């Protein structure tokens, strides 16, 4: 039985066809991340968002890290360096979640801002040199765009796995 367009993964819905493939993949990654996190982690309680079963990072960390790492990686993609606010936020990613709706709003806002920023990079040379971090490690614009998508998905998977462990603990 074939899934209808609404139940297919974002990249298989035929959307954003006017956007170049690499940029489109990044935007689809964001859409899938928001949908998957909402579906798999949305019903957890505040306490469960902060649980660290077996010492793994909490769902709250992963959601916060996704939002903030997207911002940092796109700063590098734009040819910039991190500012003081970005560095300060990096240091608080492991903090306890005090309001799930606040975390999800930060994620949604980050993805909306990121979509605008990715769109502004259309037409730029994907081979253009970029650097990452204080060590100014070499990469390219295309490398950063691919990495922001795969890094987002990596943490989505970790958040979903943590949510499954939390639910299993709930059931005893």
N, C-alpha and C positions, 0 to 999 in steps of 0.2 A: 504494500500500500504506500503510495507516495504522500509525503507531507505537503500541506499547502504552504504557500509563500510565507505566511506569518509564523509558521512553526519551524521553518528552515533556519539554519544558522545565518547570521547576517550576510556573510560573504556569498551565500547561495541564493539570495533574494533578488538579485538583479538590480540592486540599488547602487546609486552613486556612479553610474556608468560614465558620467561626464568627467570624472576625476581620474587622473592617471593611476595605473595599477598599484604602484607602491604606496602612494598616498591613500588610495582607497582601502588597501589592506590594513593600514594603520587605523583608519576610521572604523572599519568593520571590527577590528580587534577591540576598540573601545565599546562599541555597541554590544558585542558579545559579552564583554567583561561585565558591563552594567546589568545585562539580562541574567547572566549566570549567577552573579553575586546576589542579586535580588531573589532569584528562584531558590538558591541553595542555602543562603545565609539569612534571608529576610525574616524568617520566623523565629530565629534564636532570640533568647532574652538578653538583656544587657549583661548579666553575669556570664552567660554563655559566650557572648562576643569577646569577653576578657579571659576566658578559660584558656589554659595552656596545657592540654592533655599530653602527658609524657614529656613536657618541657618544650613542645613546639611553639612557634610564634602564634599568638592569638589571631582570630579573624579580624579583630579591630586593627592590629598592626598591619596586616596585609592590605586591608581596604585603605587605610591612611597612607601606607607606603606607595600603593599604586597611584593615588592622586598626586602625591608630592613628587614621586620619581618621574612621572610623565612631565611635570613642569620642569624639573631639572634637566631631563634628557632633551626636551625641546629647546631649552635655553642653549644647550651645547649645539643642537642642530642649527639654531639661528646664528651661531658663531659667537655666542656670548659666554660669559663666566657667571658662576653663581653669585647672587648678592647675599648680603647679611641675613635677610629674612629667610631665604631658602636654606641657608646653612643652619639657622636657628630652628626652623621647622624640621629639618633632618634629624636633629638631636632629640626631638620629642615624639618621633614616630612610634616608639614603644610604650608610650603612656597609656594608662587605663582609659578606656572609652567611657564617657559619662552620658552620652546621648547618641543612640544609634542613628536617629534622624539627622543629627548634625554631621556625623561621619558620611552618611550617604549623600547629604547635600554637598559636602566638600568634594566627594567623588564626582557627582553629577556636574558641578561647576568646573572641576578640573577638566573633565571630558569635553564640556562645551567650549571652554577656552582653548583646549588642545585642538579641537576641530578647526577653530578659526586659525590657529597658528600653523597647523599642517597645511591648510588651504593656502596660506600666504607663502608657503614654500614650493607650491606648484610652479613649474617652469625653471626652478633653480637646478643647477647641475648636480646630479646625485653623486658624482665623483668628486665634488668639491671637498677640499680638505677641511676637517674639523678637528678639534682637540677636546679631550674630556678630563676633567678634574684638575687638581693642583699640579699633578705631574704632567699635565697637558699631553696625555696619551693620544697618539694619532688615530684618526678614523676618517670617515667620510660622511657627508650628509645622508647618503643612502644607507650607510651602515647604521647610523643613529636612528633613522626612521624604522628600519627593520628591527633594531634592538628595542625601541620603545614598544613596538607591537608584541614581540616575543616576551619581553620582560613583564609586560602587563599580564599576558596569558599565564606565565609561570606563577605569578603571585595569585592569580585567580584560582588556579589549580590547587595551590597550597591552602588558600582560604577554604575552598570546598572540602578538601581532605580534612582540615581541622574541624570544620562544621560537622562532618560525618563522625569524627571521633567524639565530639561533644554530644551529638545525638545518641551515639552508642552508649556513652557513659550515663546519659539520662535514662536510658532503658534498662540499665543495670547489666 
